[in-house]
Amino acid sequence: MNSKSTFDTLAGVFSTGWKTLKSAGPPAVYEEKTPIAWPNVNFTPPSGPWVRFNVLDGEGSWRSIGSPGSNIAGYVGVVVIQIFVPLLSGESTARDYADAAAAIFQGQVSGIRFSPATAQILNTSLADGWHQINVSIPFRRDVFI
């Protein structure tokens, strides 16, 4: 699994997990909890809550050495979900979204192992108009080389 396939897998998992059932149907209708800003894609923030998704790749290291195709390289990274809610709208909604984002990545997804998530509240500014919480979910993946 290379960097691109890792990103695609993680983005797909988040996109699927960030939906709620709007109508049981038939057919069932799902919608995003909030709009999602994807890396390097044009996005205009709405007036209500929204999130930004990103993956920060870290360093790699050898986990084993052997014949070609049986060497294991380990890679680390962090999924970062930035949650934005209107400034002065309270903490509850932002924390609910932080918990929901963290829950999507609990356990293991397609060979990627996750550490517990942490949430960090950033300083807010009246000029920006947003209260922001970043949820960081460290991960590790191994690749045969």
HELIX and SHEET records of a PDB file:
HELIX    1   1 SER A    3  GLY A   17  1                                  15    
HELIX    2   2 SER A   92  ILE A  104  1                                  13    
SHEET    1   A 2 LYS A  19  SER A  23  0                                        
SHEET    2   A 2 VAL A  29  GLU A  32 -1                                        
SHEET    1   B 6 ILE A  36  ALA A  37  0                                        
SHEET    2   B 6 TRP A  50  TRP A  62  1                                        
SHEET    3   B 6 ILE A  72  PRO A  86 -1                                        
SHEET    4   B 6 TRP A 130  PHE A 144 -1                                        
SHEET    5   B 6 ILE A 112  PHE A 114 -1                                        
SHEET    6   B 6 GLN A 108  VAL A 109 -1                                        
SHEET    1   C 5 ILE A  36  ALA A  37  0                                        
SHEET    2   C 5 TRP A  50  TRP A  62  1                                        
SHEET    3   C 5 ILE A  72  PRO A  86 -1                                        
SHEET    4   C 5 TRP A 130  PHE A 144 -1                                        
SHEET    5   C 5 THR A 118  ILE A 121 -1                                        
END                                                                             
